[in-house]
Amino acid sequence: MSQIYRAEIITIGEELLIGHTRDANANFIAKNLDSIGIEIYQIRSVPDDSERIVKAISEAKKVVDFIILTGGLGPTRDDVTKMTLCNYFNDILVENSNALKNIRLILSKLKIEISELNRKQAQVPSSAKVLPNKVGMAPGMWFDRDDYTLISLPGVPTEMRHILLTSVIPTIQKQCNAFYIMHKTIYVNKIPESRIAYILSDFEKKLPSNFSLAYLPSVGRVALRISGKGPKKIELNRVMTILVASVYRILGSVVGGTSEFEEIEKIILDEFTRRHITLCTSESCTGGAVSNRLVSESGSSQYFKGGVVCYDSDAKVDILKIDKSLIEKFSAVSSSIAEEMAVKTRVLFKTDYAISITGNAGPKKDKGSDAPVGTVFIGIASEKKVFSRGFNFGENREDVINRAVSKSLELILDTVRRRQ
């Protein structure tokens, strides 16, 4: 009989608490645990302080099966996690030969002599199972106790992800016959969260007890996440299909699409690579933010060929070879220039599709354009056609940029799916 296994994620580091570093590690760990049916009980961040780390562990072990720590395994004085765990488990540090061999190998490639500080990174509590780190020098550590398992991983994202995916997730998946957890996300455009909640009130009341509905508002749209858990994957999928169809029927044309619990840039990556097609971008008011979103996903080089930031009108003329007379006639913030940017960019990068964005993000109007603040034109070009859409995203500069980026990603995904 399957059972629910719970985990708590504890990220360690002063930089997380003062906002200098975004906590991407917790998000990555949570997604991967969720994918194998492990329920996330809580995520918390604590400083590099032994007392606070011990307090977090002591509280977590009372309610979860797995505690996953990240951070504090480096060689410097402020990295206290390893010694804290050693003291917590009344253990001693011992040098691990495999970890030391890995450190020597990495340093030899860099032509650096191993130091005493480096050797200390090969020391682990004697009761720990060492998790190999092939991309860095700090090994992960696995501690099995009677009522819980504690796993300590490096805070460096590349190292953490490597150990999590190669050692932690496969081991937990093998050990736990957990409930299946399933998510579907439905994107809703044009109407506010409160209105959607009112329309779906009866739907929510009739949800099966093992399903839930969450509202996730963002710039320009609301994501509805339906989640379900249970011992039988086929039955979960059957009920999920019925529930998603019901939402489509109730909300109608305002539904903008459905996905698994994934960011849209990941969906675009999958869609483009599956179809073996390519993409490029040219951006004005968004200053490269679309490209940044696209390349945030590992593997984006398979389809994304490059982007141009043409913030100034002269750059549009010099780089994209747009006729200056067109800009003088229509202004840089116009559907005509958005379409011309998309066409020229696609030719420049020799891709199947191109996204272009031109607009007035504010707070003042652009010179040479009468378009009000918040006006944005998004162009899409393919071999078959070129088109543009005009929007007004308000007067807040940050909102305008964020909404323009989100809308451009929605448009290109919809265009590709329609094979336009």
N, C-alpha and C positions, 0 to 999 in steps of 0.2 A: 504494500500500500504506500503510495507516495505521501510525502509530508512536506510542510513548508519549512524551508531553511532561510534563515535571516542573516544579513550581514550589516556591519557598520563600517563606514569608511572614515578614517581619521587622517587628515592631511596636516603635516607638521611644518611650521616655518613662519617666522615673523613677517616675511614678505607677503604672505597670504592675508594676514590680518590688517596690514596697513594699506592694502590695495595696490602694491607695486607689482604683484604677479597675479594673473587670472588663474583660478583653480580649475585648470582643464583636466588635471589628473583624476579628480573625483568624478567628473562627468564621464570620462572614458571608462573608469573602473565600473561605475554604476551601470552603464549601457551593456557592458560585457557580462556582468553578473546577471543582470535582468534577462539577457538572451539565453541563459541556461537555467532559468527558473529560480534564481536566488532573489529573494525579496530584500530590498534595501530598507533597513529599519531607520537608519539615520546617517547623515553626513555631517561631520563637524571639523573645524580647523582649530588647532592649538599652537601656541608658540614653541620655540625650541627651549622648553623648560621641563626638566625631569618630573617635577611635582605635578604639573598640568597633564603631562603625557600619561603618568601613572593613574591619575584621577579619571581620565577619559577611558583608559583600558579597563579599570576596575568597574566603572559604570556599565560599559558596553558588554562585558563578559556575562553579566547577569541576564541579558535579554537576547543575545544573538549567538549564532553558531560560528560565524566567521568574523574576525576583526582584521581589517586590512589597513595598515599604516603606510604612508608614503612620506619620504623626506627624512633628513637628519642623518644620513648614512655616509656623508662625505668625510674627508680627512681633517677638516678644520675644527677649531675649538668649539664653535657654536653648533656643531653637529653632535647632538647628545643622544640620539635615539638608541644606538646600539648599546652604549653603556647603561642607559636607563633600563633596557630590556634585560641585560645581563644581571643587574641588581634586582630587578623585579622578580626574576625567576631564580634568584639565589644561585647564580651560575658563575662560571669563570670564562674568560676569553681564551680561545685557542686559535692557533694559526691553521687555516685551511689550505692545504697544499694545492688544490685545484684552483681556488681563488687567487692564490699567489702566482701560480703559473699563468693565469689569464692576465693578471696585472703586468707581469714581466713581458708578456707577448705584446700587449698594447703599447707599453713604454718603448720597447725595442723598435717597433714600427715608427715611433716618433723620434727615435734616436735620443732618448732621455734615460739617464741612469736612475735606477730605482732608489728611492729615499726611504728613510725610516718611517716617514709619514705615509708613504705608499704601502709599505709593508703592513702598517696598522689596519689598512682597509681589508686585508686578507684575514683579519682576526674576527671570529664570530663566537657567540656563546656556545659552549660545548653541546648543549641539548638541541641546538638548531639544525634543521636540515637546510643545507645550502642550496639556493636556487641560482643556477649559472647566469651570469650577465655577460653575454658575448659582445655587447656594444659599449660597455663601460667597465669601471673598476670596482664599483660597489656591489657585492653579491646580495641577492635577496635572501631572506631567512624565513623559515617555516617552523612554527612551534605547535605541536599537538599537545593539548591538555585534555583532561577527562571530559569537560563540558563545552569546550570551545577550541577553535584553532585560531592562532594569531599569525598573520603574514606581514612581514616588513619589507617594503620595496623602496628603491631609490626615489628621490623626488625629481630627478631629471626625466622629463617626459619620454624621451626616446628609450631610455634604459628601463623605466617603469613599464612601458608598453611591451617591450620585448619580453621581459620576465613574466608579465601577466599573461600574455598570449601563448608563450611557449611552455610555461611551467604551471602557473596558477590555475587558469581556466580549465585546461585539460584534466588536471588532478581533481579539482572540485567536481567537475562534470562526471568523472568516473566514480567518485565516492558517493555522490548524492543522487538518489532517485527522486528528484524534486518535482513539484507541480510544474506544468507548463504555464508560461506567462506569455500572453499575446497582446499586441497593441495594434491599433489602426488609427491613423490620423487623417481627419477630414478637414480640408481647408475651406473656409467660408469667407466670401468677399462681400463687400458693399453694405452689410448691416452690422450694428454694434453687438457686443457681447450680451448686453441686457435683453435686447430684442430676441436674440437667438435662444437665450435661456427661457424666455416666456413661451416661444413657439415650441420648444422641446420639453416643456414641463411634464406633459403626460407621458412622453417617451421615457423620461428619466424615472418616473414613478413605477413604470412597468419593467425596468431593467432587471434581469436575473440577479440574484444575490451575489454571484461570483463575478459580476461585471460592474464597471464603474465608468462614469463620463466626467472628463475634466475639460475646463475651458482655458485655453492658452492664448490670450490676446497678444498680438504683436503689431508692429507698424503696418497698417494697410489691410490686415486681415485677422481672423480668429481661427485658431486651430482647435478642433474638437478631437480629443484623444479618448477613444474607447479602449478600455483595458479589461482583460479577462484572465482568470487563472483556474486551473483544474487538472485532474490527473489524466485526462484523455484529450490528446491533441486534435484528433479528428472531430470530436464533439465541440471543442472550443472553436475550431475553424467554422464549423457549420453554423453555430449560433452567431459568431462574429459576422459572417456573411449576411445573415438575416438582419442584424442590427444596423450594419452599414447601409444596406438597401433601404431600410426604414428611414434613416436620416436623409438619404437622397430623395426619397419620396416626399418627406415632410418639407424639406427646405427648397427643393427644386433647383432653379437656375442659379441661385447664389452659391451653390457648391462649386468650388474651384478645383477639386481633385482629391484623390485619396492616396495615401502612402503608408508604408510601414512606419514605425517610429524612427524616422531618419530626417536629417536636415535636408533641405532642398538641394544643396550643392552635392550631397552624396547621391541623391536621386538622379541629378543631371549627369554626374559621372557614370553611373550605371547605365543610363539611357544612351548616352553618346558612345560609350565603349561597346555596348551590346550591338549597336547599329553600325559600328566602325565608321563614325563620322566625326568631323572636327569643328572647332569653334575658335573664334577670336573676338576681341572687343576693341572699341574705341570710346573713350569717355572724356567728357568735359567737366560738368559740374560735380560728378562723383569722384573725380580725381584718382581713379584706379581702384575704387572700393569693390567694383564688380569682379575684377580680376583677382583681387585679394580673397574674396569669398570663394571663388572657383578653385584657386590653388591651395586653399586650406585643407582640401581633401587629398590624402595620399593617393597617388595614381593619376592625378589630373593631367600629367604630361602625356598620357595616352591619347587625349583628345583636345586639350587646350594648347593652342600653338603660340599665343602671345596677345599682347594688348598695347594700345597706344593711348597716352593721356594727352589730349589736345585741348588744353584748358583755354588757351588764347585763340582768337580767330586766325591770327597769322600761322599758328601751329597747324590748324586745320588745312590751311592753304599749302604750307611748306611740306608737311609730312604726308597728308592724305591726298594732296593735289586737288583739293576742292576748288572750283572756279570762284575767285574772289567776288565776281559780279553776282553770283548766287547768294552769297552772304550779304552783300549790299542790298540786294533786292528783297530777300525774305527775312534777314537777320539771322544771327547764329542760333537763336532760340526759336526754332521752327521745325515743322514736320519735314519740310523739304531738305533742310540741312541734316536732320537726323537720318533720313533715308539715304542721302548722299554719303554721309559718314559710313553707314553700314555697308553700302555697295563698295566704296573705295577700300575699306578695311578688309573686306572679304577677298578682294583682288590682291591686296598687299600681302596677306598671309596665306593665300591660296587654300582657304578652308571651305567647308561645306556651308557653314552658317557664321553670321556675325551679329553681334549686339552693338548698338551705338546709343549713347545717352548725351543729350545736350539740354541745358536748362538754366534756370536762375534760382540758385539755392538761397540767395539773400545774404545779409539782411537788406541790401539795397539792390535796386534794379541794375542790370548790366548796361553798360554803354552800348548804344546802337540797337537796343531792343526795347520795345514797348511791352513786352510780356511781363505780367505781374510777378512778384516774388512767389516762388513755389511752383512756377510753371516748368514742366519737364516733358520733353519728347523722347520717346524710346523707339529706336529703329531696329528692325530685324531684317536681315537679308539672307537669302538662300539662292540656289541656282534657279529655282522656280519663280520666286517673287521677292519683292521688297515692300515693306509696309511700315507704318509708324503709328504710335498711339500717343495722344496728348493727355497730360494729367495736371492737376494742381494739388500739391501735397502740403499746403498750408504755408505758414510764415516762419516756422522754426527751422533754422538751417540744418540742424542735426537730423530732425525728423524728415525733412525733404530728401536729404541724401540717403538715409536709411530706407525710406519708402521707395525711392527710385531704384535702389539696388534690388530690394525684394521683388518689386514689380517686374524688373527686367528679367530676373531669374524665372519668375512665373511665366512670362511671355515666351521665353525661348523654350522652356519645357513643354508648354502647350503647343507651340508651333511644331516642334519635332514630333510630338506624339500624333499630331494631325498630319504628319508627313508633308508639310507645306514648304 
